[in-house]
Amino acid sequence: MLSWKKGALIISVTIILLYAAFMAGYYATSFPSFCGTCHDVKPYLVSWRQSAHKDINCLYCHEPMGFLGKLHSKSRGLNYLYQELTGQHTIIIEGQIFEQNCVACHLGDYHNYPDTVRLDAKHYQWLKSDRKCLECHRAAGHGANLFTAEKFNRD
């Protein structure tokens, strides 16, 4: 029978290895070039490359913050992969954008982007009134509109 110390050590090492494997997979699949290979988002990728946000990774906008956010986005990615492999595509209504990331970045919380335009008093008032960034800045990350690709056009 294993002692509790050996059991705790095995569990700890297993958790660390699983975390390391997840983070390696997360890192490898978190670049715009990777996103563009599985999803039919080429028009969005092209427009993003021409936008003011072209130096910002997709996940800064399309993923909730924190480790659970990483799990959330990668589980969505696995769902997209499943749909791609089985041909069970859904009509994309809109990409998920997590506006708390917009606010955090434009408050200066992301130190990787020190030259980010900061929110002014008008924007603070806007946010206090429970308004959304996307009400005015819908095309901030992509100039392309939804349903740009023929595949997504509705009859």
Order of alpha helices (4+ residues) and beta strands (2+ residues): alpha-alpha-alpha-alpha-alpha-alpha-alpha
